[in-house]
């Protein structure tokens, strides 16, 4: 085992443990670590992280499905917008750029934007949740709905906004690997203030599995996925997620979350300010191209 493989396992442990303790999406932590610390090219880091996210989130979605925490109609309309948008984004990258180096700056700028918003949402999470809670209570009072009456929380008239939100998520997640979790939750809170938080989280996780899988496969066919890196990330992350989840009740989340939020905010600003800054390539990557239309060949 090469020393670089140990670094990938360590990255998986760090991110997995943080996800287990705080619930912060792995993409917002893993991609910056791969790029800034381990020197993985942006397009390889994003593509590999998308498949990593899909695999790591699958177990969580299975638990939510078993506990009936998923509103499948919400997942359907989100996916109806996000999956075609993800395909379209991958197609655009394939057909308007001749190599990954040409669109790397776009990926890095979108990554910086998403990390900045994610950092802000983490730092001010309690205030954001309080805001949505006030909206939820106000609508309940106006409609004379009992607080425990969620028999039909999904309103058909919200199909179009959910579809549009899916499109936005599909584009942003495909370009950055960040946002399927945090921004999906915020969007659902805004669109469905009467929906219990556990069902919002369950629906968002289920959609995130589908979106990150499709976006990851798009990057795979573009030659932007390294299965060698992916394997060692999962070796470290899976047991760490379990350990972090078990220890989450005894660790000071109120301290850890702001630290993570500020870190992501600073990383996002750095990527926005220096989108083309070359990172030191400390590790060797093994991109896999499975399509004849591959971006791994420079023109």
HELIX and SHEET records of a PDB file:
HELIX    1   1 UNK A    3  UNK A   22  1                                  20    
HELIX    2   2 UNK A   26  UNK A   32  1                                   7    
HELIX    3   3 UNK A   33  UNK A   37  3                                   5    
HELIX    4   4 UNK A   42  UNK A   66  1                                  25    
HELIX    5   5 UNK A   72  UNK A   96  1                                  25    
HELIX    6   6 UNK A  100  UNK A  123  1                                  24    
HELIX    7   7 UNK A  125  UNK A  142  1                                  18    
HELIX    8   8 UNK A  156  UNK A  158  5                                   3    
HELIX    9   9 UNK A  159  UNK A  176  1                                  18    
HELIX   10  10 UNK A  182  UNK A  191  1                                  10    
HELIX   11  11 UNK A  197  UNK A  221  1                                  25    
HELIX   12  12 UNK A  227  UNK A  247  1                                  21    
HELIX   13  13 UNK A  248  UNK A  250  5                                   3    
HELIX   14  14 UNK A  253  UNK A  273  1                                  21    
SHEET    1   A 2 UNK A 225  UNK A 226  0                                        
SHEET    2   A 2 UNK A 287  UNK A 288 -1                                        
END                                                                             
